[in-house]
């Protein structure tokens, strides 16, 4: 009876197909029910309520914040680099200085904190504020793990 045996990959594909069919039928049902409700027959009301829901839940801001999402990932990675460097792993961050026109190296153990999209580190007894978007690359030892 090995002829009727279904491989695990095929079983996962069939379950995915079943789930997708269920989701499509569910949304089709919602679509058709919306035609039966008198309030939802007004297109402008639907548009207003939909935008209100997306705005109040914060979904609109989370999904369409193109630059903030990228910055959030980079900030998370910098925190991880600082944590790993405290455990003894060699890391270095590089940023571009517009005034001097060259790249500078920041060692993670010199970073005091990350605040409002700025890296704050100490250099020669002074605090230096570098915007996170100025970072050009992050190294782990000699290997580049992130590059703009």
Secondary structure, DSSP 8 states (H G I E B T S, - for coil): -GGG---HHHHHHHHHHHHHHHHHHHHHHHHHHHHHSSGGG-HHHHHHHHHHHHHHTTHHHHHH-HHHHHHHHHHHHHHHHHHHHHTT--EEEEEEETTTTEEEEE-GGGEEEEETTEEEEEETTEEEEEEGGGEEEEEETTEEEEE-
